[in-house]
Amino acid sequence: MVIDSNGQFRLMQRSDPVPGPGEVLLRIRAAGLNAADLQQARGDYPAPPGWPADVPGLEVAGAVEAIGGAVSGVGVGDRVMALVGGGGHAERITVPAELLLPVPPALSWVEAAGFPEAFSIAWESLVELAEVRAGDRVLVTGAAGGAGTAMVQVAAQSGAHTVASVRRTELHERMRALAPDGTRLDVVTPGEEAKHGPYDVIVELVGGPDCLNRVELLRRRGRIVIVGVQAGATVPLRMFDLMLARGRLIGTTIRGRAPAEKAVLAATIRESVVPLLARERLRIPVDTTFPLGDHAHAYARLGGPGKFGKVILVADE
Ligand SMILES: NC(=O)c1ccc[n+]([C@@H]2O[C@H](COP(=O)([O-])OP(=O)(O)OC[C@H]3O[C@@H](n4cnc5c(N)ncnc54)[C@H](OP(=O)(O)O)[C@@H]3O)[C@@H](O)[C@H]2O)c1
């Protein structure tokens, strides 16, 4: 898949990439779609250096097909998944071996393709940045999407009392069913967020003109982690409320990070999150799948309303 000079997605035939030192070649079996793919097509979010500049796709699952020099611990045929800087919506990709995550045996390619981006940002936001603790009350806005369904599960797994804000009530039952056994999850509409607070941690996945009014919902020493701002990125802030709460605003993005930083994050996900996935303590809800050739419908679904979980492209056999 290529983003052409008019910002349109097109299928093109290109020669297979060749793995360099430290890299492997993957035969991609499925790839996740992300809002960043649409932003890149609009010209707002270029690929970071070192990744294909015009091929979208930030997360892949597939089998190792060839191995470059100076790679150990990986074999041809291994089932792996990875968060990549671009180039995932393709049949093949070269990936630094240090970014690879093993796919647990029971996990399908489709589910694996929906794991790396959502659970990397969820773990980093909640565990590393917000330092969520058992007993914390956590609010996740825009919770029914790919990132939100991961955030809610990571918060619940951390022992937090989690509140998922989902504006479509028809999705509330599916969201409730995501709560791992023995965890506390309330599903609310945006208008009900205040009465379920105050919160130790708020994960902002929506943005928009009023989103930082939520500082008034923070407990003392509360944290707001800003992850997604598609509904608006410039907002007023009641600074006095933030001061009274002695609160913290934390922003994060993953894509533009240096390779070494991405490798550190991948190691954390490999050690701390993949084992939960393997024990079926985490699930990857898949909204819809599309063959690579039906990319137009896939990207339309990604940008459309009412999704629950991830949209996934599936490669031809
Ligand atoms: N910082 C990073 O590194 C990073 C990583 C991953 C994702 N993100 C960002 O995080 C955001 C969420 O990602 P995602 O993959 O979960 O996207 P997604 O699958 O498209 O889900 C977005 C969710 O937000 C809801 N929503 C949109 N506008 C809303 C509004 N005005 N009020 C209430 N809910 C609203 C949608 O509900 P409807 O169906 O009702 O529209 C949907 O459930 C995106 O902006 C993405 O770019 C950032």
PDBQT file of the ligand as one rigid body, heavy atoms in Angstrom, charges set to zero:
ROOT
HETATM    1  N1  LIG A 401       0.138   8.990  21.339  1.00  0.00    +0.000 N 
HETATM    2  C1  LIG A 401       0.287   7.822  20.700  1.00  0.00    +0.000 C 
HETATM    3  O1  LIG A 401       1.387   7.301  20.515  1.00  0.00    +0.000 OA
HETATM    4  C2  LIG A 401      -0.957   7.126  20.249  1.00  0.00    +0.000 A 
HETATM    5  C3  LIG A 401      -0.990   5.728  20.060  1.00  0.00    +0.000 A 
HETATM    6  C4  LIG A 401      -2.204   5.127  19.685  1.00  0.00    +0.000 A 
HETATM    7  C5  LIG A 401      -3.329   5.915  19.488  1.00  0.00    +0.000 A 
HETATM    8  N2  LIG A 401      -3.238   7.270  19.644  1.00  0.00    +0.000 N 
HETATM    9  C6  LIG A 401      -4.394   8.139  19.446  1.00  0.00    +0.000 C 
HETATM   10  O2  LIG A 401      -5.392   7.765  20.384  1.00  0.00    +0.000 OA
HETATM   11  C7  LIG A 401      -6.664   8.041  19.834  1.00  0.00    +0.000 C 
HETATM   12  C8  LIG A 401      -7.526   6.794  19.950  1.00  0.00    +0.000 C 
HETATM   13  O3  LIG A 401      -6.934   5.775  19.156  1.00  0.00    +0.000 OA
HETATM   14  P1  LIG A 401      -7.778   4.480  18.791  1.00  0.00    +0.000 P 
HETATM   15  O4  LIG A 401      -6.879   3.582  18.043  1.00  0.00    +0.000 OA
HETATM   16  O5  LIG A 401      -8.474   3.969  19.992  1.00  0.00    +0.000 OA
HETATM   17  O6  LIG A 401      -8.874   5.129  17.796  1.00  0.00    +0.000 OA
HETATM   18  P2  LIG A 401     -10.250   4.538  17.365  1.00  0.00    +0.000 P 
HETATM   19  O7  LIG A 401     -10.174   3.053  17.344  1.00  0.00    +0.000 OA
HETATM   20  O8  LIG A 401     -10.667   5.269  16.147  1.00  0.00    +0.000 OA
HETATM   21  O9  LIG A 401     -11.249   4.924  18.562  1.00  0.00    +0.000 OA
HETATM   22  C9  LIG A 401     -11.584   6.241  18.851  1.00  0.00    +0.000 C 
HETATM   23  C10 LIG A 401     -12.733   6.214  19.846  1.00  0.00    +0.000 C 
HETATM   24  O10 LIG A 401     -12.974   7.551  20.279  1.00  0.00    +0.000 OA
HETATM   25  C11 LIG A 401     -14.370   7.792  20.231  1.00  0.00    +0.000 C 
HETATM   26  N3  LIG A 401     -14.619   9.219  19.982  1.00  0.00    +0.000 N 
HETATM   27  C12 LIG A 401     -14.229   9.946  18.911  1.00  0.00    +0.000 A 
HETATM   28  N4  LIG A 401     -14.646  11.223  19.041  1.00  0.00    +0.000 NA
HETATM   29  C13 LIG A 401     -15.309  11.285  20.223  1.00  0.00    +0.000 A 
HETATM   30  C14 LIG A 401     -15.970  12.331  20.915  1.00  0.00    +0.000 A 
HETATM   31  N5  LIG A 401     -16.014  13.594  20.427  1.00  0.00    +0.000 N 
HETATM   32  N6  LIG A 401     -16.535  12.050  22.104  1.00  0.00    +0.000 NA
HETATM   33  C15 LIG A 401     -16.499  10.790  22.621  1.00  0.00    +0.000 A 
HETATM   34  N7  LIG A 401     -15.879   9.753  22.005  1.00  0.00    +0.000 NA
HETATM   35  C16 LIG A 401     -15.302  10.001  20.824  1.00  0.00    +0.000 A 
HETATM   36  C17 LIG A 401     -14.870   6.949  19.089  1.00  0.00    +0.000 C 
HETATM   37  O11 LIG A 401     -16.252   6.756  19.252  1.00  0.00    +0.000 OA
HETATM   38  P3  LIG A 401     -17.294   6.785  18.015  1.00  0.00    +0.000 P 
HETATM   39  O12 LIG A 401     -17.245   5.434  17.406  1.00  0.00    +0.000 OA
HETATM   40  O13 LIG A 401     -18.567   7.074  18.703  1.00  0.00    +0.000 OA
HETATM   41  O14 LIG A 401     -16.847   7.870  17.070  1.00  0.00    +0.000 OA
HETATM   42  C18 LIG A 401     -14.025   5.685  19.246  1.00  0.00    +0.000 C 
HETATM   43  O15 LIG A 401     -14.630   4.791  20.144  1.00  0.00    +0.000 OA
HETATM   44  C19 LIG A 401      -6.430   8.495  18.379  1.00  0.00    +0.000 C 
HETATM   45  O16 LIG A 401      -6.463   9.910  18.365  1.00  0.00    +0.000 OA
HETATM   46  C20 LIG A 401      -5.040   8.002  18.075  1.00  0.00    +0.000 C 
HETATM   47  O17 LIG A 401      -4.394   8.798  17.119  1.00  0.00    +0.000 OA
HETATM   48  C21 LIG A 401      -2.091   7.868  20.020  1.00  0.00    +0.000 A 
ENDROOT
TORSDOF 0
